[in-house]
């Protein structure tokens, strides 16, 4: 049996060891510097790494307007992270984000450095942060799968916190 050549395959990050939460630095659609603060213990942020030329990314562009659709609480944040302005066009991104972008201009940042820091190799990819570190990450296949992964990670995180609380007693 002939085995396929796998030297071109890129490993998907596993979250082990857990990466710290890094603030996302880049630009907004108007070319102004933008820093999205995600390193804030107690707050949850879902980073969606998307691209304008990515057909599989289409269902995810509207998620910043409805965090509950992807398993988050209303006060949690969903931030779309695209490649920088050399690879993405502001007008195309604005159209993909839709009218909701006017209500939430902080929900999109163009940042090549975030793709490097969070070890993202392709879109659509997600990184879930608890304000201190990465608690889950992976390929985003569908909104339902993404929501399931987020809920599972939050439940696991709550279980760890409950266990630590009981151990201190």
QUIPE-V303114 format. One record per helix or strand of 2 or more residues. SS is the DSSP state (H for helix, E for strand). FROM is the first residue (numbers start at 1). LEN is the number of residues. Records with the same first field share a line. If there is no record, write none. Layout:
SS: FROM-LEN ; FROM-LEN
//
This chain:
E: 24-4 ; 33-4 ; 45-5 ; 77-6 ; 108-3 ; 125-5 ; 133-7
H: 55-6 ; 63-3 ; 67-4 ; 90-8 ; 100-4 ; 105-3 ; 112-6 ; 143-26
//
